[in-house]
Amino acid sequence: MSTTPQGPGNEPSFVAENALRIASESITHYDEAADTYHCSYGPPSPAATVHDADRNLLVRIDPGTHQVLGFSIPNFKAWYAEHADPDGSFDVELPSIWGDEAAPPE
């Protein structure tokens, strides 16, 4: 049995493989004093921060490649009350590369 995700023709799916790698390397932390939830993909690295008004969170991106490195959710308790599923879970879906649809890094 292969542990490498497979694409439609049984070739390795690098998108799925990268998603699994990012998920396994994610670091999350809730700062109760600041009421802010943080999620980093992989080890911390320098990043630019972009406000994502549609999702009401801050996205950290690599300033050169625009790869998404993580995100933070300020006012997390209020955000969670609005976005959590009935079972208490929540999803934040972000592109792997921050594209033209978003404002440039500040």
C-alpha distances in whole Angstrom, upper triangle without the diagonal:
4,7,9,11,11,15,17,16,12,14,13,15,18,19,17,15,19,20,17,19,22,21,20,23,26,29,31,34,37,41,43,46,45,43,41,37,35,32,31,27,27,30,33,35,38,38,40,41,41,42,40,43,41,38,41,39,39,37,36,35,36,39,38,35,35,32,31,31,32,34,37,38,42,44,41,42,44,41,38,41,41,37,35,33,35,32,33,30,31,29,31,29,30,30,28,31,35,36,40,40,40,43,43,43,46
4,5,8,9,12,15,14,11,11,10,12,14,16,13,12,16,17,14,15,19,19,18,20,23,26,29,32,35,39,41,44,43,41,39,35,33,29,28,25,24,27,30,32,35,35,37,38,38,39,37,40,38,36,39,37,36,34,33,32,32,35,34,31,32,28,28,28,29,32,34,36,40,42,39,40,42,39,37,40,39,36,34,32,34,32,32,29,29,27,28,27,28,27,25,28,31,33,36,37,37,40,40,39,42
4,6,9,13,15,16,12,12,10,11,12,14,11,9,13,13,11,12,15,15,14,17,19,23,25,28,31,35,37,40,39,38,35,31,29,25,24,21,20,23,27,28,32,32,34,34,35,36,34,37,35,33,35,33,33,30,30,29,29,33,32,29,29,25,25,25,25,28,31,33,36,38,35,37,39,36,34,36,36,33,31,30,32,29,30,26,26,24,25,24,25,24,22,25,29,31,34,34,35,37,37,36,39
4,6,10,13,13,10,9,6,8,9,11,9,7,10,12,10,11,14,15,14,16,19,22,25,29,32,35,38,41,39,38,35,31,29,25,23,20,19,23,26,27,30,30,32,32,33,34,33,36,34,31,34,32,32,29,28,27,27,30,29,26,26,23,23,23,24,27,30,32,36,38,35,37,38,35,33,36,36,32,31,30,32,30,30,27,26,24,24,22,23,22,19,22,26,28,31,32,32,35,34,34,37
4,7,10,11,9,8,6,5,8,9,6,6,10,10,9,11,14,14,14,17,19,22,24,28,31,34,37,40,38,36,33,30,28,24,23,19,20,23,26,27,30,29,31,31,31,33,30,33,31,29,32,30,30,27,27,26,26,29,29,25,25,22,22,22,23,26,29,30,34,36,33,35,36,33,31,34,33,30,29,27,30,28,28,25,24,21,22,20,20,19,18,21,24,26,29,29,30,33,33,33,36
4,7,8,5,5,4,5,8,10,8,9,12,13,12,14,17,17,18,20,22,26,28,32,34,38,40,43,41,39,36,33,31,27,26,22,23,26,29,30,32,32,33,33,33,34,32,35,32,31,34,32,32,29,29,28,28,31,30,26,26,23,24,25,26,28,31,33,37,39,36,38,39,35,34,37,35,32,31,29,32,30,31,27,26,24,24,22,22,21,19,22,25,26,29,30,31,34,34,34,38
4,6,5,5,6,4,8,9,8,10,13,13,14,16,18,19,20,22,23,27,29,33,35,38,41,44,42,40,37,33,31,28,27,23,24,28,30,31,33,31,33,33,32,33,31,33,31,30,33,32,32,29,29,27,28,30,29,25,25,23,23,25,26,28,31,33,37,39,36,38,39,35,34,37,35,31,31,30,32,31,31,28,27,24,24,21,21,19,18,21,24,24,27,27,29,32,32,33,37
4,6,7,9,8,12,12,12,14,16,16,17,20,21,22,23,26,27,30,32,36,38,41,43,46,44,42,39,36,34,31,30,27,28,31,34,34,36,34,35,35,34,36,33,35,32,31,35,34,34,31,32,30,31,33,32,28,28,25,26,28,29,31,34,35,39,41,38,40,40,37,36,38,36,33,32,31,33,32,33,29,28,25,26,23,23,21,21,23,26,26,29,29,31,34,34,35,39
4,5,9,9,13,14,14,15,18,19,19,21,24,24,25,27,29,33,35,38,41,44,46,49,48,45,42,39,37,33,32,29,30,33,36,36,38,37,38,38,37,39,36,38,36,35,38,37,37,34,34,32,33,35,34,30,30,28,28,30,31,34,37,38,42,44,42,44,44,40,39,42,40,36,36,34,37,35,36,33,32,29,29,26,26,24,23,25,29,29,31,31,33,37,37,38,41
4,6,8,12,14,13,13,17,17,17,19,22,22,23,25,27,31,33,37,39,43,45,48,46,44,41,38,36,32,31,27,28,31,34,34,37,36,37,38,37,39,36,39,36,35,38,37,37,34,34,32,32,35,33,30,30,27,28,29,30,33,36,38,41,44,41,43,43,40,38,41,40,36,35,34,36,34,35,32,31,28,29,26,26,24,23,26,29,29,32,33,34,37,37,38,41
4,6,9,12,11,12,14,16,16,18,20,21,22,24,26,30,32,36,38,41,44,47,45,43,40,37,34,31,29,25,26,29,32,32,34,33,35,36,35,37,35,37,35,34,37,36,35,32,32,30,29,32,30,27,27,25,26,27,29,31,35,37,40,43,40,42,43,39,38,41,40,36,35,34,37,35,36,32,31,28,28,25,25,23,21,23,27,27,30,31,32,35,35,36,39
4,6,9,9,8,11,13,13,14,17,18,18,20,22,26,28,32,35,38,41,44,42,40,37,33,31,27,26,22,22,25,28,28,31,30,32,33,33,34,32,35,33,31,35,33,32,29,28,27,26,29,28,24,25,22,23,24,25,28,32,34,37,40,37,39,40,37,36,39,37,34,33,32,35,33,33,30,29,26,25,23,23,20,18,21,24,25,28,29,30,33,33,33,36
4,5,5,6,9,10,11,12,14,15,17,18,20,24,26,30,32,35,38,41,39,37,34,30,28,24,23,19,20,24,26,26,29,28,29,30,29,31,29,31,29,28,31,29,29,26,26,24,24,27,25,22,22,19,20,21,22,25,29,30,34,36,34,36,37,33,32,35,34,30,30,29,32,30,30,27,25,22,22,19,19,17,15,18,21,22,25,26,27,30,30,30,33
4,5,5,6,8,10,10,12,14,15,16,18,22,24,28,30,33,36,39,37,35,32,29,26,22,20,17,17,20,23,23,25,24,26,27,27,29,27,30,28,26,29,27,27,23,23,21,20,23,22,18,19,16,17,18,20,23,26,28,32,35,32,35,36,32,31,35,33,30,30,29,32,31,30,27,25,22,21,18,17,15,13,15,19,20,23,24,25,28,27,27,30
4,5,5,6,9,10,11,12,14,15,16,20,22,26,28,31,34,36,34,33,29,26,24,20,19,15,16,20,22,22,24,23,24,24,24,25,23,26,24,23,26,24,24,20,20,18,19,22,21,17,17,14,14,16,17,20,23,25,29,32,29,32,33,29,28,31,30,26,26,26,29,28,28,24,22,18,17,15,14,12,10,12,16,17,20,21,22,25,24,25,28
4,5,5,6,9,10,11,12,14,15,19,21,25,27,30,33,36,34,32,29,25,23,20,18,15,16,20,22,23,25,24,26,26,25,27,24,27,25,23,26,25,24,21,22,20,21,24,24,20,20,16,16,17,18,20,24,25,29,31,29,31,32,28,27,30,29,25,25,24,27,25,25,22,20,17,17,14,15,13,12,15,18,20,23,23,24,27,27,27,30
4,5,5,6,9,10,11,12,14,18,20,24,27,30,33,36,34,32,29,26,23,19,18,14,15,18,21,22,24,24,26,26,26,28,26,29,27,25,28,26,25,22,22,20,20,24,23,20,20,16,16,17,18,21,24,26,30,32,30,32,33,30,29,32,31,27,27,26,29,27,27,23,22,19,19,17,16,15,13,16,19,21,25,25,26,28,28,27,31
4,5,5,6,8,10,10,12,16,18,22,25,28,31,33,31,30,26,23,20,17,15,11,12,15,18,18,20,20,22,22,23,24,23,26,25,23,25,23,22,19,18,17,17,20,19,16,16,12,13,13,14,18,21,23,27,30,27,30,31,28,27,30,29,26,25,26,29,27,26,22,21,18,17,15,14,12,10,13,16,18,22,22,22,25,24,24,27
4,5,5,6,9,10,10,14,16,20,22,25,28,31,29,27,24,21,18,15,13,10,12,16,18,19,21,20,22,21,22,23,21,24,22,20,23,21,20,17,17,16,17,21,21,18,17,13,12,13,13,16,19,21,25,27,24,27,28,24,23,27,26,22,22,22,25,23,23,19,17,14,13,12,11,11,9,13,16,18,21,21,21,24,24,23,26
4,5,5,6,9,10,14,16,19,22,26,28,31,30,28,25,21,19,15,14,11,12,15,18,20,23,22,24,24,24,26,24,27,25,23,25,23,22,20,19,19,20,23,24,20,20,16,15,15,15,18,20,22,26,28,25,28,29,26,24,28,27,24,22,22,25,23,22,19,18,15,15,14,14,14,13,16,19,22,25,25,25,27,27,26,29
4,5,5,6,9,12,15,19,22,25,28,30,29,28,25,21,18,14,13,9,9,12,15,17,20,20,22,23,24,25,24,27,26,24,26,23,22,19,18,17,18,21,21,18,18,14,14,13,14,17,20,22,26,28,26,28,30,27,26,29,29,25,24,25,28,25,24,21,20,17,17,16,15,15,12,16,19,21,25,25,25,27,26,25,28
4,5,5,6,10,12,16,19,22,25,27,26,24,21,18,15,11,9,6,7,10,13,14,17,17,19,19,20,21,20,24,23,20,22,19,18,15,14,14,15,19,19,16,16,12,11,9,10,13,16,19,22,25,22,25,27,23,22,26,26,22,22,23,26,24,22,19,17,15,13,13,12,12,10,13,16,19,22,23,22,24,23,22,24
4,5,5,9,11,14,17,20,23,26,25,23,20,16,14,10,10,7,9,12,15,17,20,19,21,21,21,22,21,24,23,20,21,19,19,16,16,17,18,22,22,20,19,15,13,12,11,13,16,18,21,24,21,23,25,22,20,24,24,20,19,20,23,20,19,15,14,12,12,12,13,14,12,16,18,21,25,24,23,25,25,24,26
4,6,9,11,15,18,21,24,27,26,25,22,18,16,12,11,9,9,12,15,17,20,20,23,23,24,25,24,27,26,23,25,22,21,19,18,19,20,23,24,22,21,17,15,14,13,16,18,20,24,26,23,25,27,24,23,26,27,23,22,22,25,22,21,18,17,16,16,16,16,17,15,19,21,24,28,28,26,28,28,26,29
4,6,10,13,17,20,23,25,24,23,20,17,14,10,8,6,5,8,11,13,17,17,20,20,22,23,23,26,26,23,24,21,19,17,16,16,17,20,21,19,19,15,14,11,11,14,16,19,22,25,22,25,27,24,23,27,27,24,23,24,27,24,22,19,18,17,16,16,16,17,14,17,19,23,26,27,25,27,26,24,26
4,6,10,13,16,19,22,21,20,16,13,10,7,6,4,6,8,10,13,16,16,18,18,19,20,20,23,23,19,20,17,16,14,13,15,16,20,21,19,18,15,12,10,8,11,13,15,18,21,18,21,23,20,19,23,23,20,19,21,24,22,19,16,15,14,13,14,14,15,13,16,18,21,25,25,23,24,24,22,24
4,7,10,13,16,19,18,17,14,11,8,6,5,6,7,8,9,13,16,16,18,17,19,20,20,23,23,20,20,17,16,15,14,15,17,20,22,21,19,17,14,11,9,11,12,14,17,19,17,19,22,19,18,22,23,20,19,21,24,22,19,17,16,15,14,16,16,18,16,19,20,23,27,26,24,25,25,22,24
4,7,10,13,16,15,14,11,7,6,4,6,9,10,11,12,15,17,17,18,17,19,19,19,21,21,18,18,15,14,14,14,16,18,22,24,23,21,18,15,12,9,10,9,11,14,16,13,15,18,16,15,19,20,17,16,19,21,19,16,14,13,13,13,15,15,18,17,20,20,24,27,26,24,25,25,23,24
4,6,9,12,11,11,8,6,5,7,9,12,13,13,13,16,18,18,19,17,19,19,20,22,22,19,18,15,15,15,15,18,20,23,26,25,23,21,17,15,12,11,9,11,12,14,11,14,17,15,14,18,20,18,17,20,22,20,17,15,15,15,15,18,18,21,20,23,22,26,29,28,25,26,26,23,24
4,6,9,9,7,6,4,6,9,12,15,17,17,16,19,20,19,20,18,20,19,19,21,21,18,16,14,14,16,16,20,22,25,28,27,25,23,19,17,14,12,9,9,10,11,9,10,14,13,12,15,17,16,15,18,20,19,15,15,14,15,15,18,19,22,22,24,24,27,30,28,26,26,27,24,24
4,6,6,6,5,6,8,11,14,17,19,18,17,19,20,19,20,18,20,19,20,21,23,19,17,15,15,17,17,21,23,25,28,28,26,24,21,19,15,13,10,10,10,10,9,11,14,14,14,17,19,18,18,21,23,22,18,18,17,19,18,21,21,25,25,26,25,29,31,30,26,27,27,24,24
4,5,5,7,8,11,14,17,21,22,22,20,23,24,23,24,21,22,21,22,23,24,21,18,17,17,20,20,24,27,29,32,32,29,28,24,22,19,16,13,12,11,10,9,10,13,14,13,15,18,18,18,21,22,22,18,18,18,20,20,23,24,27,28,29,28,31,33,32,29,29,30,27,26
4,6,8,11,13,17,19,23,24,23,21,24,24,23,24,21,23,21,23,23,25,22,19,18,18,20,21,25,27,29,32,33,30,29,26,23,20,18,14,13,11,11,11,12,14,16,16,18,20,21,21,24,26,25,21,22,21,23,22,26,26,29,30,31,29,33,34,33,30,29,30,27,26
4,5,9,11,15,17,21,23,22,20,22,21,20,20,18,19,17,19,20,22,19,16,14,14,17,18,22,24,26,29,30,27,26,23,21,18,15,11,10,8,8,9,11,13,14,15,17,18,19,19,23,25,25,21,21,20,21,20,23,23,26,27,28,26,29,31,29,26,25,26,23,22
4,7,10,14,17,20,22,22,20,23,23,21,21,18,19,17,18,18,20,17,14,13,14,17,18,22,25,26,30,30,27,26,22,21,17,14,10,8,6,5,6,7,9,10,11,13,15,15,16,19,21,21,17,17,16,18,17,21,21,25,26,27,25,28,30,28,25,25,26,24,23
4,6,10,13,17,19,19,17,19,19,18,18,15,16,14,15,16,18,15,12,10,10,13,14,18,21,23,26,26,23,22,18,17,13,10,7,5,4,6,5,8,10,10,11,14,15,15,15,19,21,21,17,16,15,16,15,18,18,21,22,23,22,25,27,25,22,22,23,21,20
4,7,10,14,16,17,15,18,19,17,17,15,16,15,15,16,17,14,12,10,10,12,13,17,20,22,25,24,22,20,16,15,11,8,5,5,7,8,6,9,11,10,10,13,15,13,13,17,19,19,15,14,12,13,12,15,16,19,19,21,20,23,26,24,21,22,23,21,21
4,7,10,13,13,12,14,15,14,15,13,14,14,14,17,18,14,13,10,9,10,10,14,16,19,22,21,19,17,13,11,8,6,4,7,9,11,10,13,15,13,13,17,17,16,16,19,22,21,17,15,14,13,12,14,14,17,17,19,18,21,24,23,20,21,21,18,19
4,7,9,11,10,13,14,13,15,13,14,15,15,18,18,14,15,11,10,10,10,12,15,18,20,19,17,14,11,9,5,5,6,9,12,14,12,15,17,15,14,18,19,16,16,19,22,20,17,15,13,12,10,12,12,14,14,16,16,20,23,22,19,21,21,18,20
4,6,7,7,9,12,11,13,12,14,16,16,19,20,17,17,13,12,10,8,10,12,15,17,16,15,12,9,6,4,7,9,12,15,18,16,19,21,18,18,22,22,20,20,22,25,24,21,18,16,14,12,14,12,14,13,15,15,19,22,22,19,20,20,17,19
4,7,8,10,12,12,14,14,16,18,17,21,21,18,19,16,14,11,10,10,11,15,17,15,14,10,8,5,5,9,12,15,18,21,19,22,24,21,20,24,24,21,21,23,26,24,22,19,17,15,13,13,12,13,10,13,14,18,21,21,20,21,20,18,20
4,7,9,12,13,16,16,19,21,21,24,24,22,22,19,17,14,12,12,12,16,17,15,15,12,11,7,9,12,15,18,21,24,22,25,27,24,24,27,28,25,24,26,29,27,25,22,20,18,16,17,15,16,13,15,17,20,24,24,23,24,22,20,22
4,6,10,12,15,16,19,21,22,26,26,24,24,20,18,16,13,13,13,16,17,16,16,14,13,9,10,13,15,19,21,24,23,26,28,25,25,29,29,27,27,28,31,30,27,24,23,21,19,20,18,19,16,17,19,22,26,26,24,25,23,20,22
4,7,9,12,13,17,19,20,24,25,22,22,18,15,14,10,11,11,14,16,16,15,13,12,8,9,12,13,17,19,22,21,24,26,24,24,28,28,26,26,29,32,30,27,25,23,21,19,20,18,19,16,17,18,21,24,25,22,23,21,18,19
4,6,10,12,15,18,20,23,25,23,23,19,16,13,10,10,8,11,12,13,13,12,11,8,10,13,15,18,20,24,23,27,28,26,26,30,30,28,29,31,34,33,30,27,25,23,20,21,18,18,16,16,16,20,22,24,21,21,19,15,17
4,7,10,13,17,19,22,24,22,22,18,15,13,9,9,7,8,10,12,12,12,12,9,11,13,15,18,20,23,23,27,28,26,27,31,30,29,30,32,36,35,32,29,27,24,21,22,19,19,17,16,15,19,21,22,19,19,16,13,13
4,6,10,13,15,18,20,19,19,15,12,9,6,5,5,6,9,10,9,10,9,7,9,11,12,16,17,21,21,25,26,23,25,28,28,26,27,30,33,33,30,27,24,22,19,19,16,16,14,13,12,15,18,19,16,15,13,9,10
4,7,10,13,16,18,17,17,14,10,8,6,5,6,6,9,11,9,10,10,9,11,11,12,15,16,20,21,25,25,22,24,28,27,25,27,30,33,33,30,28,25,22,19,19,15,16,15,13,11,14,15,16,13,12,9,6,7
4,7,9,13,15,14,13,10,6,6,5,6,9,9,13,13,11,12,10,10,9,9,10,12,13,17,17,21,21,19,21,24,23,22,24,27,30,30,27,25,22,20,16,17,14,15,15,13,11,14,15,15,12,10,9,6,6
4,6,9,12,12,11,9,6,5,6,8,11,11,14,14,11,12,10,11,11,9,10,12,13,16,17,21,20,18,20,23,21,20,23,25,29,30,27,24,21,19,15,15,12,13,14,13,9,12,12,12,8,7,7,5,6
4,6,9,9,7,6,5,6,9,11,14,14,18,18,14,15,13,14,12,10,10,10,11,14,15,18,17,15,18,20,18,17,20,23,27,28,25,23,19,18,14,15,13,14,16,15,12,13,14,12,9,8,10,9,9
4,6,6,6,5,6,7,10,12,15,16,19,18,14,15,12,14,12,10,10,10,12,14,15,18,16,13,16,18,16,15,18,21,24,25,23,21,17,15,12,12,10,12,14,14,11,12,13,10,7,8,11,11,12
4,6,5,7,8,10,14,16,19,19,22,22,18,19,16,18,16,13,13,11,12,14,15,17,15,12,16,17,15,14,18,20,24,25,23,21,18,16,13,14,13,15,18,17,14,15,15,12,9,10,13,14,14
4,6,8,10,12,15,17,20,21,23,22,18,19,16,18,16,14,14,12,14,15,15,18,15,12,15,16,13,12,16,18,21,23,21,19,16,14,11,11,11,13,17,17,14,14,14,11,10,12,15,16,17
4,6,9,10,14,16,19,21,23,22,18,18,14,16,14,11,11,9,11,13,12,15,13,9,12,14,11,10,13,15,19,20,18,16,12,11,8,9,9,12,15,16,14,15,16,13,12,13,16,16,18
4,7,10,13,16,20,21,24,23,19,19,16,17,14,11,10,7,8,10,10,13,11,8,11,13,11,10,14,17,20,21,19,17,14,13,10,12,12,15,18,18,15,17,18,15,13,14,16,16,16
4,7,10,13,17,18,21,20,17,16,13,14,11,7,6,5,7,9,9,13,12,9,12,14,13,12,14,18,21,22,19,17,14,12,9,11,11,14,16,16,14,16,18,15,13,13,15,14,15
4,7,10,13,14,18,17,14,14,11,11,9,5,5,6,8,11,12,15,15,12,15,18,17,15,18,21,24,25,22,19,16,15,11,13,11,13,15,15,12,15,16,15,12,12,13,11,11
4,6,10,12,15,14,11,10,7,8,6,4,7,9,11,15,14,18,18,15,17,20,19,17,19,22,25,25,22,20,17,14,11,11,9,10,11,11,9,12,14,13,10,11,11,10,11
4,7,9,12,12,9,9,6,5,5,5,8,11,13,17,17,21,21,18,20,23,22,20,22,24,28,28,25,22,19,17,13,14,11,12,11,11,9,13,15,15,12,12,12,9,11
4,6,9,8,5,5,4,5,7,9,12,15,17,21,20,24,24,21,23,26,25,23,25,27,30,30,28,25,21,19,15,15,11,11,9,8,7,11,13,14,12,12,10,8,10
4,6,6,5,5,7,7,10,12,15,18,20,24,24,27,28,25,26,30,29,27,28,30,34,33,31,28,25,22,18,18,14,13,11,9,9,12,15,16,14,14,12,9,12
4,6,6,8,10,10,13,14,17,20,22,25,26,29,30,27,28,32,31,29,30,33,36,36,33,31,27,25,21,20,16,15,14,11,10,12,14,16,14,13,9,7,9
4,6,8,11,12,15,17,20,23,25,29,29,33,33,30,31,35,33,31,33,35,39,38,36,33,30,27,23,22,18,16,14,11,11,12,14,17,15,15,11,10,13
4,5,9,10,14,16,20,23,25,29,28,32,32,29,30,33,32,29,31,33,36,36,34,31,27,24,21,19,15,13,10,8,9,10,13,15,14,15,12,11,15
4,6,9,11,13,17,19,22,25,25,29,28,25,27,30,28,26,28,30,33,33,31,28,24,21,18,16,12,10,9,5,5,8,10,12,11,11,9,9,12
4,6,9,12,15,18,21,25,24,27,28,24,25,29,27,25,26,28,31,31,29,25,22,19,16,14,10,9,6,4,6,9,13,14,13,14,13,12,15
4,6,8,12,15,18,21,20,24,24,21,21,25,24,21,22,24,28,27,25,22,19,16,12,11,8,7,5,6,6,10,13,14,12,14,13,11,14
4,7,11,14,17,20,19,23,24,21,21,25,24,22,22,24,28,27,25,21,19,16,13,13,10,10,8,9,10,14,17,17,15,16,15,13,15
4,7,10,13,17,15,19,20,17,18,21,21,18,19,21,25,24,21,18,16,13,10,11,9,11,10,11,11,15,18,18,15,16,16,14,16
4,7,10,13,12,16,17,14,15,18,18,15,17,19,23,22,19,17,14,12,9,11,9,12,12,13,12,15,18,17,14,15,16,14,15
4,6,10,9,13,14,11,12,16,16,14,16,19,22,22,18,16,14,13,10,13,12,15,16,17,15,18,21,19,16,17,17,15,16
4,6,6,9,10,8,9,12,12,11,13,16,19,20,16,15,12,12,10,13,13,16,18,19,17,20,22,20,17,18,19,17,17
4,5,9,9,8,10,13,13,13,15,19,21,22,18,17,15,15,14,17,17,20,21,22,20,23,24,22,19,19,20,18,18
4,6,6,6,9,10,11,12,14,18,20,21,17,17,15,16,15,18,19,22,24,25,23,26,27,24,22,22,23,22,21
4,5,5,6,8,10,10,11,15,17,17,13,13,12,13,13,16,17,21,23,24,22,25,27,24,22,23,24,23,22
4,6,5,6,9,10,10,14,15,16,12,13,12,15,15,19,20,24,26,27,26,28,30,27,25,26,28,26,26
4,5,5,6,9,10,14,15,17,14,14,13,15,15,18,20,24,26,27,25,28,29,26,24,24,27,26,25
4,6,5,6,8,12,14,16,12,12,10,12,11,15,16,20,22,24,22,24,25,23,20,22,24,23,23
4,5,5,5,9,11,12,9,9,8,10,11,15,17,21,23,25,23,26,27,25,23,24,27,25,26
4,6,6,9,10,12,9,11,10,13,14,17,20,24,26,28,26,29,30,27,25,27,29,28,29
4,6,9,11,13,11,12,10,12,13,16,18,22,24,26,24,26,27,24,23,24,27,27,27
4,7,10,11,9,9,7,8,9,12,15,19,21,23,22,24,25,22,21,23,26,25,26
4,7,8,6,6,5,8,10,13,16,20,22,25,24,26,28,25,24,26,28,28,29
4,5,5,5,6,9,12,14,18,21,23,26,26,28,29,27,26,28,31,30,32
4,5,7,9,12,16,18,22,25,27,30,30,31,33,30,30,32,35,34,35
4,6,9,12,16,18,22,25,27,30,30,32,34,31,31,33,35,35,36
4,7,10,14,17,20,23,25,28,28,30,32,30,29,31,33,32,33
4,7,10,13,17,20,21,24,25,27,29,27,26,28,30,29,31
4,7,10,13,17,18,21,21,23,26,23,22,25,27,26,27
4,6,10,13,15,18,18,20,23,20,19,22,24,23,25
4,6,10,12,15,14,17,19,17,16,18,20,20,21
4,7,9,12,12,14,17,15,14,17,19,19,21
4,6,8,8,11,13,12,11,14,15,15,18
4,5,6,8,11,11,11,14,15,15,18
4,7,9,13,13,13,15,15,15,18
4,6,10,11,11,13,12,12,16
4,7,8,7,9,9,9,13
4,6,6,9,9,11,14
4,5,7,8,11,14
4,7,9,12,15
4,6,9,11
4,7,8
4,6
4
